[in-house]
Structures are given as C-alpha cells and as structure tokens.
Amino acid sequence: MTTARKRLPAILMLICILGCCTLPILAQPAQQAAAPTTEDLKKAIDALQKQTDIVWTIIAGSLVFFMQAGFAMVESGFTRAKNAGNIMMKNLLDFCMGGVAYWAVGFGLMFGVSNGFIGMSNFLVNFDNTTVDGQWGFTFWFFQIVFAATAATIVSGAMAERTKFSAYLVYSFIISLLIYPVFGHWAWGNLLLADNAKAGAWLANKGFIDYAGSTVVHSVGGWAALAGAIVVGPRLGRYGKDGKAHPIPGHSLTMAALGVFILYLGWFGFNPGSTTAANGLQSRIAVNTLLAGCTGALTALALSWVKFGKPDIGMTLNGVLAGLVAITAPCATVTPLAGLLIGGIAGVLVVYSVMFFDKVKIDDPVGAISVHGVCGAFGTISAALFHENLFLGKEYDMMGQLTTQLMGVGTAFAWSFGACFLLFQAIKLTVGLRVSADEELQGLDLSEHAANCYPDFAVAPAGGGVSISGDDKPSTDRLATQVRPAEG
C-alpha cells in the first residue's frame, strides 16, 4: 500500500506532461483555419445565388410546361367530342416536335451570337455541365423551350376540327425552328448574351418592353393562328348561305374551365419566372398577374351579360386569359392599379374582337386570335401607356416609348402573319392542309387516328359534341345551337 502511494505523484506528473505535449497538436487545426475574407464570402454568396436562380427558374419553367395541359383542355372543351383526341394529340406533339427543333436550331437562332439579324451559335445545345455557367445555360434553354411551345400551341385552337394532323406537325416544327426564334432574337436576343443588343437584338436595343412575352410569345402565336384560320377556311356549316354565323357548341365547358384554371396557375411561372432570378421582384409581378386575370374576367362577364342577356361562360373564361395575356408584357413595369386597368380593358377588348372576327367570317373555335393576337398587342402597347414612371413623377418619354412599342407590335404582325401565311399556303399545295368534307363530318379522332375518346356514350343528336345536326343525315348547313359563337 505504501509503495502504491509513493508511485501516485509520479503517475500524475507523467499524465500532466503528456497532456501539455498533446494540447498543441489538438489545437493545431484551429490555429491553421484562417478567417474567411470578404472576397471568399462574396464568392460563396454569388454561388448560392446562382444555384437558387437555377432552382427558381426550373420550377417556373415547369409551371409553364404544365400550361400545355391547360391549352389542350381549353381547346378540347370548346370544340366537339368527335375531335377531342386529335386536339390532345396536337397539343402533345407540337411540344415534342418543337422541343427537338428548338434544341437543334431554334435556340441558336434566338440566343446565339448575332450576325445582325439572327443568332449563329449555340446550335445542338450542349453547355459545359461542370461549371455553374454551363448549368445556367441548360436552365435558360429549359425555360425558353416552354415559351416556344406556348407560341406554337396557340395556333392549334384557331385551326381546330378541320386541319390535317400531318400538316399541323409540319407547322409546329417550323414555328419552333425558325418563325418564333427570329422575332425572339430581335426582341430578346440579348438576354443570354448582352452584346447582342448592339447587333441583331435591335428591338431590345431601342428599349422595347415585353417582359414576359405579350408580343414575342402570344402575338406571334396569335398572328400565326390568324394566317392559319384564313388559309384553312371555316368549318363546315359555320356560316350559312345567308352569311349568318351558326354556333358550333363545344362539348365540355367544364373541361374548358379547368383548362383556364390550369393556365392561370401556369402564368405564375410565365410572368414571375421571367425574372430568371430569385431576387424578390417576382412578388409584384405575381400580384399584377393575378389582378389582371381577375378584372379581365369581370369586364368580359359584365359586357357579355349586357349584350347577350346572360353572363356568358365562354366569354368570361376568355376574359381571364385576355387579362393574363395583356399583363404579360408590362407585368414588371406597372403598379397593381395599372394591372387592374390593363386586365379590365383586355376583357372588354376580347369580347368585341371575337365578334369582329366572327363577322368577317374568320372561324376561330376557341378565340385564340382575339385572346393572344389582339390582347397581346394591346398589352404590349399598354406597357408604354401605363408605365409606373408616369405615376411616380420620374422622367419618362411616353411618346418615345409608345413609338417603340408600336414598332415592335407592327414588326411582329408583319413577320409572323406574313411568314405563316406563306407557310400554310405551301403546306396546302404540298401535303395538304385540310381534311376532306367527309372526314370533317366524321370527326378527326376517327378519320385521323382511328380512335374514339368517348366510346361508352351514344350519339346524341343536337348535342353539339358527337353529332353536328338533329337530322338522321349530317347537314353541313345547319348545326346545333346551344352555345354562343364566342364559345365555339
């Protein structure tokens, strides 16, 4: 026991010596870790911001992609049941055809290094995925392809129920390959490469305001739809020998309404997503977008109630879309009050526009020309008339901006309508644009796809969806009349 006590101080001293020797080793990592510099912190913040931008833009692009479902349901609901499958196929395939065309050529023409007219690089898109810049390049392409698909799918509604499926595939490919990207380069060609503003992006260089595409996307698609509707001609029985319009009712306003809800949701990717940056500017854009859709519906509802004696469902649905299309150009440069006014005016405008095109016998089953072409042009012009600087007391040249906006609207019409009119005429003379009268009466689901979307339902004379007449034999001059022309 005595020996153990004598050894205890020596053991404790040895433990203390070992502890003192070990402490510097344990403390070494802390001594070597230098505090981050301001530059290090800035790089880390920039990297985090870029990755956040990527996530936000992909989410927004996914919402815009889902708008394809909305377009398909609106178009199908506003047309007859015997063509429902054909319409769904067109809305699927114009995205698939357009996606390949835009990846191979369209994106390069729109956002490549400019030669003064179009882009000449970034074909067969393939960025360096090992760098943040390359990852952003892929993200930017993803966001832009869903916009290109929107422009292409607008045409489907105006040419519905009488256009060959093969002809529509040709058109969808070419609009995404060439027609949409060329005008897009003039207006947006500097978004990826800022130096393009000095060359081919001449509208952007002039200060043209089209933040999310009232003209670049919607009017380009709307004027293409106008060209297609003129060249293909009206549906059988749409206009009688006396010149009066005979309504052709759609088979499901429920489906059309659901499509509008989907499109409304998608617009919160369309407009706020056009920031392509998670920087907080999305908030007011989202508010402006929502309010414009609301007032578009309300004014279209009120006007249709006054003119037709009843609150028209189809007009109200198109009023929502008219307000959303109109606010798309000025969504980032106007106040919420202006957003209310722009949407409200668009709701009135779409009603009169639908009636006008019906009067001049341009058959547009879903009102695509009025919603996208006319209201898209109005929205672009309103970016000058309702600019926030007018109400904030800041220096602002309204007449100069209005001139630029009118130049952009006019250029879009001349390019899109002119190029598409020639394209549809060429298709008409080669592969053929329109189905035969028998195929149209039979329905494109059966004649084009050997399919029937509603096999469990019996033919209902005068129902508007399955048959076109109450007679035992089809009539091309008298159609069932259950819905107003605005809805059909």
MIZAKOL-463112 format. One record per residue (C-alpha): x, y, z; chain; residue number from 1. Coordinates in nm, 4 decimals, decimal comma. Layout:
N
        x        y        z chain resi
        X        Y        Z     A  NUM
...
REM end
This chain:
488
        x        y        z chain resi
   0,0000   0,0000   0,0000     A    1
   0,2893   0,2300   0,0868     A    2
   0,4604   0,1591  -0,2456     A    3
   0,1443   0,2456  -0,4457     A    4
   0,1159   0,5793  -0,2641     A    5
   0,4737   0,6656  -0,3467     A    6
   0,4156   0,5963  -0,7156     A    7
   0,0941   0,8100  -0,7420     A    8
   0,2664   1,1544  -0,7649     A    9
   0,4929   1,0247  -1,0414     A   10
   0,1961   0,8911  -1,2382     A   11
   0,0072   1,2206  -1,2043     A   12
   0,3141   1,4160  -1,3156     A   13
   0,3509   1,1908  -1,6222     A   14
  -0,0160   1,2473  -1,7163     A   15
   0,0321   1,6258  -1,6875     A   16
   0,3420   1,6191  -1,9062     A   17
   0,1627   1,4119  -2,1756     A   18
  -0,1361   1,6465  -2,1631     A   19
   0,0824   1,9517  -2,2155     A   20
   0,2503   1,7880  -2,5102     A   21
  -0,0822   1,6878  -2,6670     A   22
  -0,2605   2,0232  -2,6378     A   23
  -0,0667   2,1966  -2,9216     A   24
  -0,1439   1,9035  -3,1510     A   25
  -0,5155   1,9144  -3,0689     A   26
  -0,5244   2,2895  -3,1141     A   27
  -0,3365   2,2854  -3,4461     A   28
  -0,6394   2,2733  -3,6856     A   29
  -0,7997   2,5690  -3,5096     A   30
  -0,4759   2,7648  -3,5309     A   31
  -0,4379   2,6888  -3,9049     A   32
  -0,8004   2,7743  -4,0038     A   33
  -0,7861   3,1338  -4,1292     A   34
  -1,0942   3,3552  -4,1081     A   35
  -1,2751   3,3879  -4,4459     A   36
  -1,2027   3,7071  -4,6336     A   37
  -1,4630   3,9409  -4,7761     A   38
  -1,3818   3,8084  -5,1221     A   39
  -1,4361   3,4479  -5,0062     A   40
  -1,7735   3,5393  -4,8617     A   41
  -1,8731   3,7204  -5,1806     A   42
  -1,7868   3,4185  -5,3944     A   43
  -1,9856   3,1882  -5,1672     A   44
  -2,2883   3,4194  -5,1750     A   45
  -2,2671   3,4537  -5,5546     A   46
  -2,2503   3,0751  -5,5967     A   47
  -2,5501   3,0263  -5,3668     A   48
  -2,7445   3,2965  -5,5539     A   49
  -2,6740   3,1355  -5,8899     A   50
  -2,7843   2,7930  -5,7677     A   51
  -3,1002   2,9484  -5,6196     A   52
  -3,1680   3,1197  -5,9526     A   53
  -3,1372   2,7829  -6,1249     A   54
  -3,3830   2,6159  -5,8881     A   55
  -3,6355   2,9013  -5,9163     A   56
  -3,6168   2,9139  -6,2969     A   57
  -3,6641   2,5375  -6,3331     A   58
  -3,9680   2,5497  -6,1029     A   59
  -4,1146   2,8400  -6,3008     A   60
  -4,0420   2,6632  -6,6308     A   61
  -4,2194   2,3534  -6,5021     A   62
  -4,5298   2,5629  -6,4307     A   63
  -4,5179   2,6986  -6,7856     A   64
  -4,4796   2,3453  -6,9204     A   65
  -4,7984   2,2463  -6,7351     A   66
  -4,9796   2,5183  -6,9308     A   67
  -4,9732   2,2775  -7,2264     A   68
  -5,2341   2,0743  -7,0376     A   69
  -5,4390   2,3888  -6,9888     A   70
  -5,4282   2,4776  -7,3578     A   71
  -5,5265   2,1221  -7,4504     A   72
  -5,8259   2,1223  -7,2161     A   73
  -5,9477   2,4680  -7,3179     A   74
  -5,9301   2,3785  -7,6849     A   75
  -6,0890   2,0379  -7,6400     A   76
  -6,3681   2,1740  -7,4216     A   77
  -6,4546   2,4496  -7,6689     A   78
  -6,4771   2,2032  -7,9590     A   79
  -6,6735   1,8873  -8,0334     A   80
  -6,6239   1,5483  -7,8745     A   81
  -6,5512   1,3815  -8,2071     A   82
  -6,2246   1,5809  -8,2293     A   83
  -6,1109   1,5636  -7,8650     A   84
  -5,8392   1,3033  -7,9155     A   85
  -5,6998   1,4819  -8,2201     A   86
  -5,6712   1,8025  -8,0199     A   87
  -5,4937   1,6301  -7,7323     A   88
  -5,2504   1,4731  -7,9791     A   89
  -5,1748   1,8090  -8,1401     A   90
  -5,1076   1,9768  -7,8070     A   91
  -4,8740   1,6953  -7,7082     A   92
  -4,6961   1,6679  -8,0399     A   93
  -4,6433   2,0385  -8,1024     A   94
  -4,4385   2,0409  -7,7814     A   95
  -4,2468   1,7272  -7,8761     A   96
  -4,1795   1,8430  -8,2336     A   97
  -4,0984   2,1931  -8,1172     A   98
  -3,8680   2,0707  -7,8415     A   99
  -3,6416   1,8914  -8,0877     A  100
  -3,6471   2,1787  -8,3366     A  101
  -3,5702   2,4379  -8,0707     A  102
  -3,2858   2,2311  -7,9256     A  103
  -3,1252   2,1734  -8,2644     A  104
  -3,1658   2,5131  -8,4307     A  105
  -3,4248   2,7480  -8,2780     A  106
  -3,2390   2,8338  -7,9582     A  107
  -2,9225   2,9175  -8,1527     A  108
  -3,1127   3,1452  -8,3906     A  109
  -3,2737   3,3225  -8,0959     A  110
  -2,9899   3,3484  -7,8433     A  111
  -2,6672   3,2716  -8,0295     A  112
  -2,4024   3,5296  -8,1174     A  113
  -2,5788   3,7690  -8,3538     A  114
  -2,4807   3,8339  -8,7143     A  115
  -2,7019   4,1422  -8,7142     A  116
  -3,0218   3,9523  -8,7975     A  117
  -3,0211   3,6136  -8,6214     A  118
  -2,8033   3,4162  -8,3807     A  119
  -2,5282   3,1962  -8,5235     A  120
  -2,4109   2,9831  -8,2290     A  121
  -2,5439   2,7500  -7,9560     A  122
  -2,6925   2,5047  -8,2051     A  123
  -2,7439   2,1453  -8,0846     A  124
  -2,7456   2,2830  -7,7302     A  125
  -2,4753   2,1303  -7,5089     A  126
  -2,3242   2,3503  -7,2398     A  127
  -2,0393   2,2564  -7,0039     A  128
  -2,2293   2,0954  -6,7189     A  129
  -1,9240   2,1006  -6,4872     A  130
  -1,9468   2,4786  -6,4459     A  131
  -2,2145   2,6985  -6,2932     A  132
  -2,2337   2,8978  -6,6175     A  133
  -2,2940   2,5795  -6,8142     A  134
  -2,5622   2,4672  -6,5697     A  135
  -2,7264   2,8056  -6,6086     A  136
  -2,7143   2,7645  -6,9870     A  137
  -2,9130   2,4403  -6,9648     A  138
  -3,1569   2,6051  -6,7241     A  139
  -3,2077   2,9008  -6,9552     A  140
  -3,2730   2,6670  -7,2515     A  141
  -3,5295   2,4739  -7,0470     A  142
  -3,7148   2,7937  -6,9597     A  143
  -3,7121   2,9182  -7,3174     A  144
  -3,8348   2,5958  -7,4790     A  145
  -4,1593   2,6049  -7,2793     A  146
  -4,2178   2,9582  -7,4096     A  147
  -4,1550   2,8465  -7,7670     A  148
  -4,4031   2,5622  -7,7185     A  149
  -4,6652   2,8104  -7,5978     A  150
  -4,6334   3,0165  -7,9165     A  151
  -4,6710   2,7026  -8,1291     A  152
  -4,9726   2,5585  -7,9472     A  153
  -5,1803   2,8791  -7,9789     A  154
  -5,2356   2,8026  -8,3476     A  155
  -5,3985   2,4683  -8,2757     A  156
  -5,7199   2,6209  -8,1395     A  157
  -5,7817   2,8560  -8,4305     A  158
  -5,7440   2,5726  -8,6837     A  159
  -5,9216   2,3048  -8,4826     A  160
  -6,1648   2,0456  -8,6234     A  161
  -6,0621   2,0666  -8,9898     A  162
  -5,6813   2,0593  -9,0170     A  163
  -5,4757   1,7560  -9,1181     A  164
  -5,2676   1,6134  -8,8358     A  165
  -4,9626   1,5737  -9,0612     A  166
  -4,9889   1,9364  -9,1749     A  167
  -5,0040   2,0552  -8,8163     A  168
  -4,6875   1,8637  -8,7290     A  169
  -4,5030   2,0365  -9,0144     A  170
  -4,6167   2,3770  -8,8939     A  171
  -4,5284   2,3104  -8,5282     A  172
  -4,1780   2,2082  -8,6252     A  173
  -4,1159   2,5151  -8,8410     A  174
  -4,2527   2,7756  -8,5988     A  175
  -4,0196   2,6474  -8,3242     A  176
  -3,7322   2,6055  -8,5686     A  177
  -3,7497   2,9434  -8,7413     A  178
  -4,0515   3,1747  -8,7114     A  179
  -4,0638   3,2228  -8,3344     A  180
  -3,6837   3,2335  -8,2829     A  181
  -3,6195   3,5030  -8,5456     A  182
  -3,8559   3,7583  -8,3940     A  183
  -3,7477   3,6427  -8,0497     A  184
  -3,3890   3,7301  -8,1416     A  185
  -3,4882   4,0844  -8,2332     A  186
  -3,6688   4,1416  -7,9022     A  187
  -3,4955   3,9107  -7,6514     A  188
  -3,1698   3,8128  -7,8191     A  189
  -2,9646   3,9986  -7,5564     A  190
  -3,0981   3,8040  -7,2564     A  191
  -2,8236   3,5413  -7,2708     A  192
  -2,5522   3,7440  -7,4479     A  193
  -2,5774   4,1137  -7,3599     A  194
  -2,3600   4,2178  -7,6556     A  195
  -2,6348   4,1083  -7,8973     A  196
  -2,8219   4,4289  -7,8140     A  197
  -2,5638   4,6110  -8,0253     A  198
  -2,6402   4,3969  -8,3275     A  199
  -2,9334   4,1695  -8,4049     A  200
  -3,1461   4,2375  -8,0967     A  201
  -3,2442   4,5731  -8,2428     A  202
  -3,5819   4,5994  -8,0706     A  203
  -3,4197   4,5329  -7,7348     A  204
  -3,1614   4,7988  -7,8169     A  205
  -3,4405   5,0505  -7,8728     A  206
  -3,5841   4,9783  -7,5278     A  207
  -3,8775   4,7617  -7,6398     A  208
  -4,0721   4,6446  -7,3324     A  209
  -4,2079   4,2928  -7,3475     A  210
  -4,1050   4,1488  -7,0158     A  211
  -4,2615   3,8034  -7,0445     A  212
  -4,3931   3,7875  -7,3999     A  213
  -4,7288   3,9527  -7,4772     A  214
  -4,5906   4,0031  -7,8270     A  215
  -4,2878   3,7733  -7,8503     A  216
  -4,4918   3,4692  -7,7454     A  217
  -4,8635   3,5454  -7,7575     A  218
  -4,8976   3,7819  -8,0521     A  219
  -4,6546   3,5806  -8,2618     A  220
  -4,8715   3,2756  -8,1935     A  221
  -5,1936   3,4742  -8,2397     A  222
  -5,0976   3,6203  -8,5773     A  223
  -4,9825   3,2772  -8,6916     A  224
  -5,3255   3,1490  -8,5866     A  225
  -5,4907   3,4227  -8,7937     A  226
  -5,2927   3,3185  -9,1022     A  227
  -5,3807   2,9537  -9,0467     A  228
  -5,7520   3,0220  -8,9946     A  229
  -5,7684   3,2260  -9,3162     A  230
  -5,5857   2,9697  -9,5294     A  231
  -5,7651   2,6599  -9,3964     A  232
  -6,1084   2,8269  -9,4087     A  233
  -6,4082   2,7942  -9,1723     A  234
  -6,5575   2,4679  -9,0511     A  235
  -6,8401   2,3157  -9,2494     A  236
  -7,1686   2,4735  -9,1509     A  237
  -7,0116   2,7566  -8,9521     A  238
  -7,1520   3,0215  -9,1853     A  239
  -7,4780   2,9750  -9,3733     A  240
  -7,5676   3,0787  -9,7265     A  241
  -7,7316   3,3879  -9,5821     A  242
  -7,3972   3,4910  -9,4331     A  243
  -7,5081   3,4385  -9,0747     A  244
  -7,2875   3,2556  -8,8283     A  245
  -7,4191   2,9267  -8,6906     A  246
  -7,2763   2,8434  -8,3483     A  247
  -7,0994   2,5093  -8,3153     A  248
  -7,1114   2,4292  -7,9438     A  249
  -6,8184   2,2812  -7,7622     A  250
  -6,8679   1,9506  -7,5852     A  251
  -6,7476   2,0414  -7,2339     A  252
  -6,7397   2,3842  -7,0751     A  253
  -6,6333   2,2039  -6,7577     A  254
  -6,3150   2,0876  -6,9308     A  255
  -6,2577   2,4342  -7,0762     A  256
  -6,2956   2,5955  -6,7331     A  257
  -6,0495   2,3520  -6,5772     A  258
  -5,8069   2,4364  -6,8567     A  259
  -5,8359   2,8066  -6,7740     A  260
  -5,7610   2,7361  -6,4057     A  261
  -5,4504   2,5417  -6,5126     A  262
  -5,3397   2,8261  -6,7384     A  263
  -5,3987   3,0791  -6,4593     A  264
  -5,1695   2,8769  -6,2321     A  265
  -4,9104   2,8398  -6,5068     A  266
  -4,8994   3,2158  -6,5558     A  267
  -4,7380   3,2493  -6,2134     A  268
  -4,4430   3,0709  -6,3714     A  269
  -4,4773   3,2550  -6,7019     A  270
  -4,4562   3,6121  -6,5692     A  271
  -4,2744   3,5952  -6,2319     A  272
  -4,0451   3,3268  -6,3742     A  273
  -3,9249   3,5679  -6,6429     A  274
  -3,7076   3,7320  -6,3786     A  275
  -3,4944   3,4143  -6,4139     A  276
  -3,3545   3,5176  -6,0766     A  277
  -3,4648   3,4666  -5,7165     A  278
  -3,4401   3,8350  -5,6342     A  279
  -3,7775   3,9304  -5,4877     A  280
  -3,9067   4,1098  -5,7979     A  281
  -4,1428   3,8165  -5,8510     A  282
  -4,3779   3,9384  -5,5796     A  283
  -4,5255   4,2440  -5,7516     A  284
  -4,5262   4,0657  -6,0875     A  285
  -4,7357   3,7868  -5,9343     A  286
  -4,9789   4,0413  -5,7867     A  287
  -5,0136   4,2255  -6,1190     A  288
  -5,0702   3,8963  -6,2997     A  289
  -5,3404   3,7812  -6,0601     A  290
  -5,5275   4,1137  -6,0651     A  291
  -5,5270   4,1425  -6,4443     A  292
  -5,6791   3,7966  -6,4772     A  293
  -5,9490   3,8909  -6,2271     A  294
  -6,0538   4,2127  -6,3961     A  295
  -6,0346   4,0534  -6,7414     A  296
  -6,2942   3,8017  -6,6265     A  297
  -6,5152   4,0631  -6,4608     A  298
  -6,5355   4,3029  -6,7546     A  299
  -6,5900   4,0231  -7,0077     A  300
  -6,8616   3,8844  -6,7824     A  301
  -7,0341   4,2225  -6,7461     A  302
  -7,0185   4,3052  -7,1171     A  303
  -7,1478   3,9658  -7,2258     A  304
  -7,4303   3,9931  -6,9717     A  305
  -7,5346   4,3282  -7,1171     A  306
  -7,5017   4,2235  -7,4825     A  307
  -7,6440   3,8715  -7,4639     A  308
  -7,8806   3,8970  -7,1689     A  309
  -7,6947   3,6237  -6,9776     A  310
  -7,3461   3,6031  -6,8209     A  311
  -7,1667   3,4074  -7,0926     A  312
  -6,9391   3,1293  -6,9664     A  313
  -6,7121   3,1130  -7,2703     A  314
  -6,6628   3,4879  -7,2847     A  315
  -6,5810   3,5007  -6,9141     A  316
  -6,3224   3,2244  -6,9489     A  317
  -6,1629   3,4028  -7,2425     A  318
  -6,1744   3,7260  -7,0413     A  319
  -5,9467   3,5665  -6,7809     A  320
  -5,6986   3,4666  -7,0497     A  321
  -5,7218   3,8074  -7,2189     A  322
  -5,6258   3,9841  -6,8964     A  323
  -5,3375   3,7457  -6,8364     A  324
  -5,2043   3,7851  -7,1907     A  325
  -5,2283   4,1643  -7,1738     A  326
  -5,0372   4,1960  -6,8446     A  327
  -4,7572   3,9687  -6,9659     A  328
  -4,5601   4,2491  -7,1355     A  329
  -4,5874   4,5217  -6,8664     A  330
  -4,6050   4,2954  -6,5585     A  331
  -4,2726   4,4212  -6,4184     A  332
  -4,3109   4,7903  -6,5051     A  333
  -4,6616   4,8819  -6,3853     A  334
  -4,8335   4,9223  -6,0485     A  335
  -5,1131   4,6914  -5,9266     A  336
  -5,3716   4,9614  -6,0073     A  337
  -5,2463   4,9693  -6,3646     A  338
  -5,2598   4,5893  -6,3709     A  339
  -5,6283   4,6096  -6,2781     A  340
  -5,6955   4,8580  -6,5578     A  341
  -5,4996   4,6674  -6,8223     A  342
  -5,6777   4,3416  -6,7439     A  343
  -6,0176   4,5119  -6,7405     A  344
  -5,9654   4,6754  -7,0793     A  345
  -5,8458   4,3454  -7,2251     A  346
  -6,1639   4,1746  -7,1017     A  347
  -6,3752   4,4220  -7,2983     A  348
  -6,1468   4,4063  -7,5992     A  349
  -6,1635   4,0275  -7,6311     A  350
  -6,5457   4,0280  -7,6484     A  351
  -6,5565   4,2791  -7,9332     A  352
  -6,2632   4,1112  -8,1078     A  353
  -6,4330   3,7700  -8,1077     A  354
  -6,7467   3,9299  -8,2503     A  355
  -6,5445   4,1117  -8,5162     A  356
  -6,3672   3,8016  -8,6464     A  357
  -6,6971   3,6173  -8,6497     A  358
  -6,8490   3,8997  -8,8526     A  359
  -6,5754   3,8844  -9,1160     A  360
  -6,6145   3,5030  -9,1276     A  361
  -6,2776   3,4040  -8,9833     A  362
  -6,3616   3,0883  -8,7909     A  363
  -6,1688   3,0625  -8,4644     A  364
  -6,3290   2,7921  -8,2458     A  365
  -6,1580   2,8993  -7,9226     A  366
  -6,0968   3,2722  -7,9722     A  367
  -5,7186   3,2267  -7,9925     A  368
  -5,6664   3,5149  -8,2365     A  369
  -5,8531   3,7567  -8,0120     A  370
  -5,7041   3,6379  -7,6819     A  371
  -5,3422   3,6056  -7,7911     A  372
  -5,3010   3,8206  -8,1018     A  373
  -5,5214   4,1207  -8,0263     A  374
  -5,4850   4,1290  -7,6469     A  375
  -5,1138   4,0540  -7,6755     A  376
  -5,0723   4,3607  -7,8970     A  377
  -5,2793   4,5723  -7,6569     A  378
  -5,0760   4,4547  -7,3587     A  379
  -4,7520   4,5487  -7,5315     A  380
  -4,8841   4,8955  -7,6123     A  381
  -5,0119   4,9349  -7,2554     A  382
  -4,6544   4,8939  -7,1305     A  383
  -4,5960   5,2481  -7,2609     A  384
  -4,9344   5,3949  -7,1647     A  385
  -4,9360   5,2678  -6,8045     A  386
  -4,5646   5,2712  -6,7196     A  387
  -4,5054   5,3223  -6,3475     A  388
  -4,2793   5,6228  -6,4123     A  389
  -4,5876   5,8176  -6,5182     A  390
  -4,7264   5,7836  -6,1667     A  391
  -4,4006   5,8131  -5,9729     A  392
  -4,3040   6,1535  -6,1062     A  393
  -3,9903   6,0196  -6,2747     A  394
  -3,8575   6,1377  -6,6093     A  395
  -4,0303   5,9360  -6,8809     A  396
  -4,0679   5,9832  -7,2558     A  397
  -4,4098   5,8276  -7,3113     A  398
  -4,4333   5,9144  -7,6813     A  399
  -4,0889   5,7751  -7,7497     A  400
  -4,1712   5,4538  -7,5650     A  401
  -4,5096   5,4285  -7,7372     A  402
  -4,3414   5,4600  -8,0755     A  403
  -4,1035   5,1758  -7,9866     A  404
  -4,3902   4,9581  -7,8637     A  405
  -4,5916   5,0166  -8,1815     A  406
  -4,2852   4,9340  -8,3876     A  407
  -4,2483   4,6021  -8,2065     A  408
  -4,6186   4,5170  -8,2403     A  409
  -4,6177   4,6020  -8,6115     A  410
  -4,2991   4,4082  -8,6793     A  411
  -4,4366   4,1022  -8,5006     A  412
  -4,7545   4,1122  -8,7089     A  413
  -4,5715   4,1581  -9,0385     A  414
  -4,3219   3,8808  -8,9663     A  415
  -4,5441   3,6217  -8,8042     A  416
  -4,8548   3,6668  -9,0190     A  417
  -4,6562   3,7034  -9,3412     A  418
  -4,4240   3,4080  -9,2823     A  419
  -4,7033   3,1807  -9,1577     A  420
  -4,9391   3,2728  -9,4414     A  421
  -4,6727   3,1640  -9,6902     A  422
  -4,6003   2,8532  -9,4832     A  423
  -4,9639   2,7442  -9,4707     A  424
  -5,0068   2,8094  -9,8418     A  425
  -4,7004   2,5935  -9,9102     A  426
  -4,8373   2,3136  -9,6902     A  427
  -5,1742   2,3426  -9,8650     A  428
  -5,0111   2,2985 -10,2056     A  429
  -4,7908   2,0057 -10,0994     A  430
  -4,9014   1,7697  -9,8222     A  431
  -5,2447   1,9338  -9,7969     A  432
  -5,3773   2,1441  -9,5103     A  433
  -5,7414   2,0471  -9,4697     A  434
  -5,9170   1,7122  -9,4312     A  435
  -6,1974   1,6158  -9,6707     A  436
  -6,5580   1,7112  -9,6010     A  437
  -6,6448   1,3507  -9,5161     A  438
  -6,3543   1,3263  -9,2711     A  439
  -6,4552   1,6532  -9,1068     A  440
  -6,8144   1,5357  -9,0632     A  441
  -6,6951   1,2032  -8,9296     A  442
  -6,4597   1,3670  -8,6811     A  443
  -6,0823   1,3780  -8,6772     A  444
  -6,0500   1,1271  -8,3946     A  445
  -6,1839   0,8552  -8,6212     A  446
  -6,0573   0,9749  -8,9587     A  447
  -5,7076   1,0758  -8,8468     A  448
  -5,6405   0,8364  -8,5575     A  449
  -5,8984   0,5551  -8,5790     A  450
  -5,9967   0,6391  -8,2227     A  451
  -6,2979   0,7452  -8,0172     A  452
  -6,2479   0,9411  -7,6959     A  453
  -6,5976   0,8632  -7,5688     A  454
  -6,6763   0,5052  -7,6756     A  455
  -6,9257   0,4466  -7,3937     A  456
  -7,1530   0,7340  -7,4941     A  457
  -7,4251   0,7028  -7,7560     A  458
  -7,4617   0,9548  -8,0344     A  459
  -7,6810   1,2402  -7,9105     A  460
  -7,8474   1,4355  -8,1935     A  461
  -7,8314   1,8120  -8,1383     A  462
  -7,5868   1,7535  -7,8564     A  463
  -7,3204   1,9539  -8,0292     A  464
  -7,0372   1,7235  -7,9335     A  465
  -7,0902   1,3928  -8,1057     A  466
  -7,3240   1,4846  -8,3891     A  467
  -7,3496   1,8105  -8,5804     A  468
  -7,7164   1,8015  -8,6543     A  469
  -8,0509   1,6816  -8,5276     A  470
  -8,1217   1,5100  -8,8605     A  471
  -8,0550   1,1458  -8,9313     A  472
  -7,8179   1,2528  -9,2079     A  473
  -7,5398   1,5029  -9,1424     A  474
  -7,6101   1,8563  -9,2560     A  475
  -7,3304   2,0946  -9,3406     A  476
  -7,5572   2,3991  -9,3307     A  477
  -7,7445   2,3669  -9,0013     A  478
  -7,5680   2,2945  -8,6767     A  479
  -7,6916   2,2516  -8,3248     A  480
  -7,7073   2,5864  -8,1449     A  481
  -7,6605   2,5640  -7,7724     A  482
  -7,3635   2,7912  -7,7131     A  483
  -7,2894   3,1395  -7,8426     A  484
  -7,0321   3,1972  -8,1192     A  485
  -6,7861   3,3325  -7,8629     A  486
  -6,7626   2,9938  -7,7004     A  487
  -6,7427   2,7944  -8,0208     A  488
REM end
